[in-house]
Amino acid sequence: AFERDFAAYCGVAHCISLANGTDALELALRALGIGPGDPVVLAGNAGYYGATAVALVGARPCFVDVDARTLTLSPQALQQALAQGLRPKAVLVTHLYGQLADIEALSTLCSQNGIALVEDCSQAHGARRGGQLAGSWGDIACFSFYPTKNLGALGDGGAMATGREDLAQRVRALRQYGWSQKYHNTLALGRNSRLDEIQAAVLNDKLPLLDAANQARQALAARYNAAFQGLPLTLPCSVGEDFVAHLYVVRTPVRDALRAHLTAAGIATDVHYPVPDSQQAACPAGSAIQPLPVTEQACQTVLSLPCYPGMPGSDAERVIAGVRSFMSTQGS
């Protein structure tokens, strides 16, 4: 029932539920036939989750830079990589922090060059542009339902969404040992990756509440943006329907000092994410196929502030006061 309802919500023909979001990314790549040595383009500021899936299928991560405004994969950077001769088998785009990437431009580039497009929607449940939702633009899309997500279960959970029957059939087989029918293993490298019934029931009860919860997040993000205008901070570029505020992330060169100030005031923060993927110890050398100045600067300056549905207004004012009291002393 959840698979049926979530597919309808996303506006695609198929949803295949899985054990977690990482399995969704890996099995999406396997369903597309991505394997050892195949180049996969992705952004390098997204916590190494996509790169983990690329490594699990033996493919080669190829990091290109992100857009300075959205911090999502830059179509211009992808275009430059293609012009320089890169021929990727797939592009994996993360809708980071709940911000829908420039998916129209990325989709056009991939279509023109015969490249599979994979959407990582784990932070963007319900984000949309022109009425079209995250997860319905690419060949295949991946979701996590970890409890902190905009649509979260009680524990781990994930899903793959697609409009393609062939990919749906492959993922259905791969999630259950590679079976074409019970006890008949026809696809190699399958596994046990099923969403359990309790998580599916919880998700299906919460699904009708998702849009209202996202609107509450958007309202809080708009409140923050209005309060922080004029401060030396780079704010989220959108508080519209293409941004579901999974995280509210500001950027400042004095990130660590601001974080220490807020911690002293009893306000929790986090950094998503502090290390560029291309600089992780587990990352193969040479994975950054072009300079990544925006990616590297973002990792040095991003700071996530408290943002969630049901956050009391008094707590939001504490966050605003804490940020303003520090940043107003920093100059413009």
C-alpha positions, 0 to 999 in steps of 0.5 A, a space after each residue: 500500500 505504501 509503495 502504491 501511495 508513494 508512487 502516486 504522490 511522486 507522480 511515477 509508475 513504480 515505487 520499490 521499498 527497500 531497507 535503507 537509502 544507501 541500498 536504494 542508491 546502490 541498487 539503482 546504479 546496479 539496475 542501470 548496469 553501472 559496474 566496475 570502472 564506469 565513471 559516475 558524476 556527482 557532487 562532492 559536498 553531500 556527505 559521501 553517501 552517493 560516493 559510497 554507493 558508487 564504490 559498492 558497485 565498483 564504479 569510479 566517482 567523478 566529482 564536479 563542482 556545485 552551484 554557488 547559489 544552490 550548493 547542488 550539482 552545477 550544470 555548467 560544471 557538468 557541461 565543462 566536464 563533458 566538453 573536456 571528454 568525460 563520458 560518464 555512464 550516470 550522473 547522480 544528483 543530490 537535492 541537498 538540504 531539501 533544495 531541488 537542484 537545477 534538475 531541468 538543465 541536468 536532465 537535458 544534458 543527460 538526455 542529449 548525451 545518453 547519460 542515465 540520471 539518478 536523483 538522490 531525494 533523501 533530503 527532498 521528499 515533496 520538493 517540487 517545481 512547476 508541479 513536478 516532484 523530486 524523484 520524477 525527473 530522472 531515470 531513477 530516484 532514491 529515497 531514505 526514510 531515516 527518522 530525521 528525514 522530512 518523511 521519516 519512519 521509526 527506523 531505517 527505510 528507503 525506496 526507489 522510484 521510477 517511471 521505467 518498468 525495466 528498472 523497477 523489475 530489476 530493483 524488485 529482483 535485486 532487493 530479494 536475492 536476485 530472484 525472478 521468482 521464489 528460489 530462482 536466482 537470476 540476477 547476481 549481487 542481489 541481497 535482502 533489502 526489504 522494508 518491513 511492514 511496521 515501517 511501511 505502515 508508519 510511512 503511509 500514515 505520515 505521507 498525507 501529513 508531509 506537505 503540511 510539515 514541509 510548509 511548516 519547515 518553509 515558514 520557519 526558513 522564511 522567518 529565519 531569512 527575514 530575520 537574518 537579512 543584512 547580516 554577513 551570512 549567505 542564506 538559503 536561496 529559496 523558501 519556495 516549493 522547490 526547497 523543503 528545508 530538510 536543513 536550514 544552512 547558512 554560510 559564513 567564514 566565521 562558522 566555527 566561532 558562530 557555532 561556539 557562540 551558539 553552543 554556549 547559548 544552549 543552541 545546537 548546530 551541526 555541519 553538513 558536511 565538513 569534508 569534501 568527498 574528494 578529500 575523504 581518506 576512502 576516496 580514490 585519488 584523482 576523483 575530483 576531475 576539475 577544481 572544486 572551489 565552491 565545494 571546498 568553500 562550502 565545506 569550510 563555511 556551512 552551518 545548520 541551524 535548528 529547523 523542524 516542524 513543530 519547533 516552538 516560536 520561542 525557540 526560533 526567536 532564541 536561535 535568531 537572537 543568538 545568531 544576530 547577537 554574534 553576526 551583528 559584530 562581524 561587519 558586512 
